[in-house]
Amino acid sequence: MSETEQIYHIPVLLDESVSGMNIQPGGIYVDVTFGGGGHSKEILNRLDHTGRLLSFDQDEDAEKNIVNDRRFTFVRSNFRYLHNFLRYHNIEGVDAILADLGVSSHHFDDSERGFSFRFEGKLDMRMNKRAGMTAADVVNTYDEERLADIFYLYGELKNSRKLASVLIKARADKPIVTIGDFLEIIKPLFGREREKKELAKVFQALRIEVNQEMEALKEMLYAATEALKPGGRLVVITYHSLEDRMVKNIMKTGNVEGKMEQDFFGNVQTPFRPINNKVIVAGNEEVKQNPRSRSAKLRIAEKK
């Protein structure tokens, strides 16, 4: 097994997240981010012959990791369609839903996917290779204001307007097709000491836009809230502040905006109660073994 394959299979906060699902051997569970299958395999280990697990992934590469187990159903789809597929499989309520929102290390290490500035390749970034729009489409067709908004909202980049302006000028000469083309244009805007961090933010912003990650997460969180039985658990691992804010909000207030609705007595109306008031993070040993777990935050809530 190559180093890349091994990294694909390292699930983040494995025991903490699966234990947080409070698994009952005969329950029905959903892993909306199958990836390398690590979390799903651990869930199956805790089920008896009557238990059931559905796992979602829109990436065809994830299908190579499918588990041959009659209790397991793989759904090749974006998790935003959670509601539709539960209905399709005649499932009215589930006992816990797990989401690990990190991009698989496998994606970052595959130069053809265009997720990382460490490799040359096409400027792609699609999680689902059958989907239409690529990162190259975004930087070549969006107007200046829309590009600036993406870099500011999804990358939290202070020089978002300058970035957009430079890209508009560059593409007027020739299309921006590869990661190399892209880096040549934007690298001069960043100082050497912060270059890697800033480039990571630029690539994050483009990836979020290409895959409509915020919209998909919002739809999944509302569908999950509806699908969970009373006492069911929502278990989510986030990696950046935008998605973490949405998860924290839905758990606290029942909506992703964090708007508090109160009853006549002033009690906040929310479908959840928190299981961990303090966010759970990876320990030193896990971070040493898997550096990408450093930014992971685990939140767990129970449906009332």
ROMI-580822 format. One line per 3 residues: number of its first residue (from 1); their letters; for each residue z, x, y of N, C-alpha, C. Coordinates in pm, whole numbers, plus 50000, padded with zeros to 5 digits. Atoms other than C-alpha are relative to their C-alpha. Layout:
<nodes>
NUM> A> Z/X/Y/Z/X/Y/Z/X/Y | ...
</nodes>
This chain:
<nodes>
1> MSE> 50000/50085/49879/50000/50000/50000/50000/50088/50125 | 50008/49919/49879/49902/50141/50339/50116/49967/50092 | 49890/50021/49904/50150/50177/50625/49978/49869/50076
4> TEQ> 50031/50122/49925/49970/49896/50810/50037/49876/49919 | 49968/50115/50085/50007/49659/50513/50151/49980/49991 | 49854/50011/50009/50377/49740/50485/50057/49938/50127
7> IYH> 49950/50051/49873/50433/49671/50854/49972/49851/50011 | 50035/50144/49996/50254/49333/50822/50110/49919/49933 | 49905/50077/50081/50521/49233/50570/50144/50011/50044
10> IPV> 49861/49992/49955/50834/49318/50770/50033/49879/50086 | 49965/50117/49919/50973/48981/50882/50120/50030/50089 | 49894/49973/49903/51196/48991/51191/50118/49904/49978
13> LLD> 49876/50081/50011/51561/48869/51171/49995/49907/49878 | 50027/50080/50120/51491/48752/50816/50121/49917/49956 | 49884/50073/50052/51839/48663/50691/50059/49906/50106
16> ESV> 49941/50081/49892/51964/48537/51030/49921/49871/50022 | 50082/50119/49973/51671/48300/51076/49999/49902/49883 | 50006/50089/50117/51646/48165/50720/50138/49938/49973
19> SGM> 49865/50057/50014/52026/48124/50697/50024/49894/50107 | 49986/50096/49891/52008/47944/51032/49934/49866/49971 | 50066/50125/50039/51783/47683/50867/50091/49909/49917
22> NIQ> 49903/50077/50078/52084/47572/50659/49932/49932/49881 | 50086/50053/50107/51863/47531/50352/50079/49933/49888 | 49949/50074/50116/51952/47267/50092/49893/50013/49891
25> PGG> 50099/49967/50104/51785/47344/49754/49887/49898/49982 | 50104/50101/50022/51594/47012/49738/49936/49949/50127 | 50049/50048/49871/51497/46986/50104/49852/50027/50025
28> IYV> 50140/49979/49957/51162/46984/50286/50002/50087/50125 | 49995/49902/49891/51096/47280/50516/49860/50038/50048 | 50127/49958/49943/50823/47407/50746/50017/50136/50066
31> DVT> 50012/49872/49932/50736/47763/50848/49869/49992/50077 | 50124/50022/49924/50489/47719/51133/49925/50130/50032 | 50063/49870/49973/50409/48094/51153/50006/50085/49873
34> FGG> 49996/49938/50134/50330/48213/50798/49981/50152/50005 | 50024/49855/49986/50180/48557/50885/49997/50073/49869 | 49993/49923/50124/50274/48807/50614/50073/49929/49889
37> GGH> 49934/50081/50103/50470/48539/50430/50144/50035/49972 | 49863/49954/50027/50808/48715/50450/50105/49891/50012 | 49901/50107/49982/51007/48425/50590/49978/49889/49896
40> SKE> 50031/50107/50097/50829/48173/50364/50052/50035/49860 | 49954/49960/50134/50908/48373/50049/50151/49988/49989 | 49854/50009/50002/51275/48388/50144/50046/49853/49996
43> ILN> 49968/50144/50004/51280/48010/50206/49984/49949/49856 | 50026/50043/50138/51126/47951/49860/50108/50049/49904 | 49893/49946/50085/51393/48176/49705/50125/49912/50003
46> RLD> 49878/50081/49983/51656/47932/49834/49980/49853/49960 | 50028/50138/50042/51488/47614/49705/50007/49986/49848 | 50012/50024/50144/51517/47456/49361/49863/49938/49973
49> HTG> 50134/50048/50037/51224/47296/49175/49959/49874/50076 | 50033/50123/49926/51246/46978/49388/49974/50026/50148 | 50020/49967/49859/51230/47159/49724/49852/50014/50035
52> RLL> 50140/49992/49957/50913/47180/49932/49988/50080/50130 | 50025/49921/49879/50771/47420/50191/49854/49989/50041 | 50134/49994/49941/50469/47381/50420/49998/50117/50098
55> SFD> 50011/49888/49906/50353/47694/50605/49864/49996/50070 | 50120/50005/49916/50102/47705/50891/49958/50140/50042 | 50056/49883/49932/49873/47985/51008/49853/49976/50026
58> QDE> 50141/50023/49966/49541/47970/51190/49913/50121/49970 | 50073/49876/50022/49443/48327/51100/49958/50015/49854 | 50048/49990/50139/49223/48373/50793/50062/50118/49926
61> DAE> 49936/49885/50066/49389/48713/50726/50130/49960/49931 | 49872/50043/50058/49717/48530/50655/49981/49938/49862 | 50025/50065/50129/49553/48350/50361/50012/50098/49883
64> KNI> 49987/49899/50107/49561/48679/50167/50144/50008/49950 | 49859/49991/50036/49940/48646/50158/50055/49871/49938 | 49957/50131/50052/49950/48291/50015/50078/50017/49870
67> VND> 49912/49996/50117/50222/48233/49756/49951/49898/49896 | 50041/50092/50107/50121/48083/49421/50124/49931/49945 | 49876/50070/50033/50399/47828/49388/49976/49851/50025
70> RRF> 50035/50143/49986/50367/47451/49331/50084/49931/50108 | 49917/50058/49893/50645/47387/49587/49944/50033/50139 | 50051/49944/49875/50434/47560/49854/49864/49943/50037
73> TFV> 50129/50046/49949/50152/47419/50069/49964/50083/50122 | 50047/49921/49885/49950/47643/50303/49908/49913/50085 | 50083/50078/49907/49799/47477/50611/49929/50097/50093
76> RSN> 50079/49910/49915/49516/47674/50776/49972/49930/50133 | 50015/50069/49873/49569/47544/51127/50099/50055/50102 | 49907/49969/49893/49733/47606/51463/50122/49908/49989
79> FRY> 49879/50081/50015/50094/47488/51463/50011/49885/50101 | 49998/50112/49905/50018/47259/51759/49966/49868/49930 | 50037/50121/50075/49884/47015/51495/50103/49964/49893
82> LHN> 49891/50026/50094/50217/46999/51312/50012/49851/49966 | 49983/50144/50019/50248/46622/51359/49890/49943/49908 | 50115/50052/50078/49898/46551/51219/50010/50038/49853
85> FLR> 50000/49954/50140/49945/46762/50906/50120/49947/49921 | 49887/50062/50071/50290/46626/50824/49963/49858/49958 | 50044/50137/50031/50141/46278/50841/49898/50003/49885
88> YHN> 50103/49986/50103/49843/46391/50627/50063/50022/49862 | 49932/49971/50128/50084/46520/50359/50111/49899/49969 | 49905/50109/50024/50289/46197/50377/50146/50043/50011
91> IEG> 49863/49954/49975/50600/46372/50511/50050/49933/50128 | 49949/50074/49885/50807/46153/50740/50105/50078/50078 | 49896/49922/49933/51093/46392/50815/50026/50129/49926
94> VDA> 49973/49870/50065/51183/46757/50749/50142/50046/50033 | 49860/49955/49988/51515/46940/50711/50016/50122/50091 | 49994/49889/49903/51430/47251/50918/49859/50051/50025
97> ILA> 50128/49942/49960/51141/47411/51104/50027/50139/50057 | 49987/49861/49954/51108/47787/51154/49873/50043/50072 | 50114/49941/49928/50884/47955/51412/50035/50142/50043
100> DLG> 49988/49861/49954/50851/48332/51457/49879/50024/50089 | 50112/50002/49905/50640/48353/51772/49938/50137/50027 | 50057/49867/49980/50563/48725/51748/49860/50011/49944
103> VSS> 50133/49968/50055/50209/48850/51701/50022/50100/49887 | 49981/49909/50114/50189/49019/51359/49964/50143/50039 | 50031/49858/49978/50202/49398/51373/49860/50029/49949
106> HHF> 50133/49987/50060/49891/49369/51157/49890/49978/50105 | 50101/50027/49897/49702/49222/51453/49989/50116/50099 | 50001/49888/49905/49805/49503/51687/49935/50124/49939
109> DDS> 50050/49879/50067/49704/49762/51427/49856/49987/49950 | 50138/50022/50041/49360/49613/51358/49910/50012/50123 | 50079/49972/49878/49119/49763/51613/49894/49894/50025
112> ERG> 50106/50099/49983/48857/49493/51548/50047/49873/50071 | 49949/50124/49940/49087/49219/51679/50018/50011/50151 | 49993/49982/49855/49119/49371/52027/50131/49961/50065
115> FSF> 49869/50039/49945/49491/49298/52070/50070/50116/50071 | 49925/49885/49951/49597/49651/52160/49912/50093/50082 | 50074/49902/49918/49495/49902/52427/50001/50138/49935
118> RFE> 49996/49869/50069/49562/50182/52173/49869/50031/49928 | 50123/49980/50078/49226/50131/52000/49877/49959/50080 | 50127/50047/49944/48863/50103/52100/49953/49884/49911
121> GKL> 50050/50115/50074/48695/49780/51996/49957/49893/50099 | 50041/50109/49912/48567/49451/52131/50123/49936/50064 | 49894/50069/49928/48777/49268/52388/50003/49855/49947
124> DMR> 50005/50128/50071/48850/48974/52155/50128/49920/50016 | 49865/50058/49993/49217/48872/52103/50015/49860/49943 | 49985/50133/50060/49149/48548/51913/50086/50007/49874
127> MNK> 49920/50011/50122/49415/48458/51656/49915/49936/49890 | 50089/50070/50092/49163/48227/51496/49858/50047/50029 | 50132/49940/49974/48835/48415/51460/49888/49897/50002
130> RAG> 50100/50107/49996/48654/48081/51425/50000/49931/50138 | 49990/50066/49867/48767/47975/51775/49898/50059/50096 | 50109/49962/49912/48528/48001/52068/50027/50115/50095
133> MTA> 49986/49908/49887/48660/48190/52372/50071/50131/49963 | 49938/49868/50020/48737/48565/52362/50057/50049/50133 | 49946/49940/49877/48922/48785/52611/49886/50047/50090
136> ADV> 50117/49959/49921/48580/48920/52720/49944/49880/50077 | 50047/50122/49931/48475/48561/52803/50087/49971/50122 | 49907/50027/49890/48787/48522/53019/49973/50093/50118
139> VNT> 50014/49906/49887/48739/48841/53223/49860/49997/50062 | 50137/50005/49946/48365/48781/53265/49963/49867/50066 | 50042/50132/49949/48361/48410/53354/50100/49932/50093
142> YDE> 49901/50067/49915/48689/48306/53521/49983/50045/50145 | 50007/49958/49859/48692/48303/53901/50125/50080/50036 | 49896/49904/49961/48917/48539/54094/50139/49937/50004
145> ERL> 49868/50065/49987/49196/48291/54164/50060/49968/49862 | 49952/50035/50134/49217/48177/53802/50046/50126/49924 | 49960/49874/50064/49228/48537/53675/50135/50048/50055
148> ADI> 49875/49956/49936/49502/48624/53926/50118/49917/49949 | 49894/50089/50049/49705/48322/53813/50044/50036/49859 | 49969/49964/50139/49682/48425/53447/50087/50126/49996
151> FYL> 49924/49873/50002/49802/48781/53517/50139/49983/50060 | 49870/50021/49936/50083/48653/53739/50092/49914/49912 | 49917/50093/50077/50205/48363/53523/50033/50051/49860
154> YGE> 49981/49960/50139/50157/48509/53174/50036/50147/49981 | 49966/49858/50012/50198/48881/53244/50109/50040/50098 | 49900/49973/49895/50439/48858/53540/49969/50131/50073
157> LKN> 50047/49878/49934/50232/49128/53709/49997/49979/50152 | 49991/50014/49854/50302/49186/54078/49865/50025/50069 | 50131/49970/49937/49952/49323/54147/49888/49915/49939
160> SRK> 50096/50088/50069/49777/49025/53981/49874/49975/50084 | 50116/50027/49914/49552/48959/54283/49907/50120/50007 | 50079/49876/49997/49438/49320/54302/49923/50017/49869
163> LAS> 50062/49992/50133/49369/49319/53927/49877/49910/49991 | 50109/50098/50006/49154/49007/53954/49883/50045/50087 | 50103/49957/49905/48965/49143/54254/49917/50116/49943
166> VLI> 50067/49882/50058/48882/49473/54080/49909/49958/49884 | 50081/50047/50114/48757/49290/53767/49876/49925/50046 | 50115/50075/49946/48532/49058/53971/49892/50096/50051
169> KAR> 50096/49901/49947/48372/49358/54147/49930/50073/49887 | 50056/49921/50111/48325/49552/53822/49899/49921/49918 | 50089/50079/50086/48165/49267/53627/49869/49964/50071
172> ADK> 50124/50025/49926/47908/49218/53904/49896/50106/49967 | 50092/49892/50039/47759/49554/53796/49955/49986/49855 | 50034/50017/50143/47776/49500/53419/50113/49926/49930
175> PIV> 49897/50076/50072/47961/49275/53170/50107/50093/49942 | 49887/49926/50059/48303/49390/53046/50009/49954/49855 | 50014/50040/50141/48260/49393/52667/50108/50058/49910
178> TIG> 49907/49932/50091/48495/49646/52507/50134/50029/50069 | 49868/49960/49948/48858/49753/52545/49983/50121/50092 | 50026/49881/49919/48724/50084/52679/49948/49963/50139
181> DFL> 50052/50047/49870/48524/49906/52952/50114/49947/50087 | 49891/50068/49930/48831/49704/53047/50102/50101/50055 | 49899/49901/49959/49074/49999/53056/49949/50089/50113
184> EII> 50061/49915/49895/48834/50208/53267/50015/49934/50138 | 49993/50074/49873/48847/49936/53535/50143/49985/50048 | 49864/50035/49955/49219/49853/53536/50101/50116/50002
187> KPL> 49902/49891/50008/49394/50184/53450/50034/50064/50135 | 49967/49938/49871/49361/50331/53803/50102/49921/50085 | 49906/50082/49922/49580/50043/53930/50146/50025/49963
190> FGR> 49863/49979/50046/49887/50164/53739/50039/50147/50004 | 49948/49862/50001/50101/50474/53783/50022/50047/49858 | 49989/49944/50135/50125/50708/53484/50133/49965/49932
193> ERE> 49866/50017/50060/50500/50655/53435/50021/49856/49946 | 49982/50139/50045/50468/50274/53394/49874/49944/49933 | 50130/50046/50046/50115/50259/53258/50007/49917/49871
196> KKE> 49996/50072/50129/50197/50154/52899/50062/49862/50015 | 49932/50130/49982/50437/49877/53006/49911/49901/50074 | 50084/50089/49920/50197/49738/53264/49876/49955/49921
199> LAK> 50117/50035/50081/49896/49751/53029/50039/49897/49893 | 49952/50097/50101/50103/49568/52764/50009/49860/50062 | 49989/50130/49930/50166/49291/53021/49862/49939/50024
202> VFQ> 50138/50048/49977/49793/49266/53105/49945/49942/49870 | 50053/50045/50130/49700/49237/52736/50074/49875/49952 | 49924/50120/50036/49981/48985/52678/49945/49878/50074
205> ALR> 50050/50112/49918/49852/48766/52963/49866/49949/49947 | 50131/50040/50052/49497/48767/52827/50012/49932/49864 | 49981/50057/50134/49613/48699/52470/50054/49857/50008
208> IEV> 49942/50133/49983/49822/48400/52584/49893/49901/50046 | 50105/50088/49949/49524/48255/52775/49896/49971/49893 | 50105/50017/50101/49269/48312/52496/50045/49902/49891
211> NQE> 49950/50081/50112/49490/48144/52235/50076/49874/50045 | 49930/50118/49944/49636/47877/52469/50142/49990/49944 | 49871/49993/50069/49976/47989/52344/50107/49910/50061
214> MEA> 49895/50082/49937/50191/47807/52600/49980/49851/49971 | 50030/50142/50029/50016/47473/52549/50030/49968/49854 | 49977/50022/50143/50028/47512/52170/50149/49996/49969
217> LKE> 49855/49996/50023/50399/47603/52179/50065/49870/50048 | 49946/50126/49946/50478/47301/52397/49975/49884/49903 | 50034/50109/50092/50296/47064/52159/50079/50011/49870
220> MLY> 49926/49980/50125/50463/47219/51854/50148/49964/50018 | 49857/50027/49979/50814/47195/52005/50028/49850/50007 | 49981/50146/49994/50772/46824/52084/49979/49937/49861
223> AAT> 50026/50052/50135/50625/46758/51738/50117/50032/49906 | 49885/49959/50083/50913/46951/51577/50121/49912/50029 | 49886/50085/49960/51171/46750/51773/49989/49863/49932
226> EAL> 50024/50131/50061/51013/46431/51641/50012/50005/49848 | 50008/49992/50147/50971/46555/51282/50135/50026/49932 | 49872/49964/50064/51326/46679/51221/50086/49877/49972
229> KPG> 49904/50105/50035/51568/46451/51040/50130/50025/50078 | 49868/49974/49942/51917/46403/51192/50072/50107/49916 | 49938/49888/50070/52104/46723/51105/49902/50111/49966
232> GRL> 50103/49899/50026/51774/46911/51070/50006/50111/50105 | 49989/49884/49912/51746/47256/51227/49865/50045/50056 | 50114/49933/49936/51498/47404/51474/50040/50145/50021
235> VVI> 49966/49857/49997/51496/47784/51437/49880/50075/50056 | 50115/49939/49932/51279/47986/51677/50032/50143/50043 | 49990/49861/49955/51229/48360/51732/49895/50021/50108
238> TYH> 50092/49976/49888/51077/48444/52073/49997/50149/50035 | 50017/49858/49967/50953/48773/52219/49977/50027/50149 | 50010/49977/49855/50896/48718/52591/50059/49881/50073
241> SLE> 49919/50096/49924/51067/48525/52868/49933/49864/50015 | 50068/50128/49980/50799/48255/52908/50025/49905/49884 | 49980/50087/50116/50823/48124/52552/50149/49976/49977
244> DRM> 49856/50016/50020/51200/48184/52537/50056/49890/50091 | 49956/50104/49904/51248/47965/52847/49968/49860/49947 | 50041/50130/50053/51054/47679/52685/50089/49957/49883
247> VKN> 49918/50030/50118/51254/47702/52361/50143/49965/50044 | 49864/50026/49949/51588/47722/52547/50006/49862/50066 | 50002/50129/49930/51490/47423/52762/49996/49882/49904
250> IMK> 50011/50116/50091/51388/47197/52473/50129/49979/49923 | 49874/50011/50074/51710/47276/52289/50112/49945/50089 | 49895/50046/49908/51922/47209/52599/49977/49859/50053
253> TGN> 50029/50124/49928/51742/46912/52752/49903/49906/49929 | 50097/50084/50070/51484/46783/52503/49861/50004/50060 | 50135/49981/49944/51190/46888/52724/49981/50146/50040
256> VEG> 50027/49857/49976/51018/47222/52792/50020/50040/50146 | 49980/49968/49857/51060/47196/53171/50148/50022/50032 | 49857/49985/49975/51440/47187/53141/50056/49894/50093
259> KME> 49951/50110/49913/51474/46858/53334/50113/49927/49927 | 49884/50064/50062/51818/46719/53262/50001/49851/50028 | 49983/50144/49984/51845/46348/53200/50141/49965/49957
262> QDF> 49860/50032/50028/52196/46204/53213/50018/49850/49976 | 49969/50142/50021/52343/45881/53085/50091/49950/50113 | 49917/50063/49896/52561/45645/53292/50127/50080/50029
265> FGN> 49875/49924/49985/52863/45872/53232/49979/50145/50041 | 50029/49862/49957/52685/46191/53337/49981/50098/49887 | 50025/49911/50114/52637/46329/52986/49851/50030/49989
268> VQT> 50140/49960/50013/52316/46527/52938/49942/49940/49872 | 50068/50061/50114/52076/46339/52710/49909/50103/49936 | 50084/49904/50071/51934/46583/52457/50003/49968/49851
271> PFR> 50002/50029/50144/51823/46540/52095/50068/50108/49915 | 49947/49886/50076/51982/46874/51997/50143/50036/50038 | 49877/49929/49964/52314/47048/51977/49982/50145/49956
274> PIN> 50023/49859/50034/52317/47431/51983/50085/50046/49882 | 49925/49939/50110/52419/47621/51671/50051/50137/50044 | 49954/49873/49943/52433/47959/51844/49992/49992/50152
277> NKV> 50000/50004/49853/52540/47947/52209/49947/50131/50056 | 50046/49867/49958/52468/48319/52236/49877/50035/49918 | 50124/49967/50070/52118/48434/52153/50024/50112/49897
280> IVA> 49985/49901/50108/52089/48636/51826/49888/50103/50014 | 50100/49893/49988/51913/48974/51848/50009/50093/49878 | 50004/49908/50113/51816/49241/51594/50104/50111/50018
283> GNE> 49903/49890/49997/52078/49504/51505/49929/50135/50009 | 50056/49864/49983/52028/49880/51554/49918/50044/49880 | 50068/49957/50123/51926/49934/51191/49862/49935/49990
286> EVK> 50128/50071/50007/51652/49668/51205/49903/50053/50105 | 50086/49948/49892/51519/49798/51537/49944/50136/49962 | 50045/49867/50044/51502/50148/51387/49887/49988/49897
289> QNP> 50100/50021/50106/51303/50020/51086/49874/49931/50053 | 50111/50079/49948/51085/49782/51286/50015/49988/50153 | 49980/49996/49854/51067/49873/51660/49959/49872/50072
292> RSR> 50047/50121/49931/50885/49548/51742/50103/49886/49996 | 49894/50102/50001/51202/49353/51660/50092/50014/50122 | 49912/49971/49886/51362/49502/51973/50005/49885/50101
295> SAK> 50005/50105/49897/51249/49217/52199/50022/49859/49942 | 49984/50131/50065/51317/48936/51946/50130/49931/50039 | 49882/50083/49970/51556/48654/52042/49994/49877/49909
298> LRI> 49993/50113/50093/51666/48394/51788/50090/49890/50057 | 49923/50118/49956/51779/48044/51893/49995/49894/49891 | 49989/50101/50105/51898/47772/51657/50066/49874/50058
301> AEK> 49941/50127/49955/51965/47404/51733/49987/49897/49889 | 49998/50104/50103/52045/47099/51521/49971/49865/50063 | 50034/50135/49951/51896/46753/51568/50120/49907/49984
304> K> 49884/50090/50004/52161/46496/51653/49968/49877/49913
</nodes>
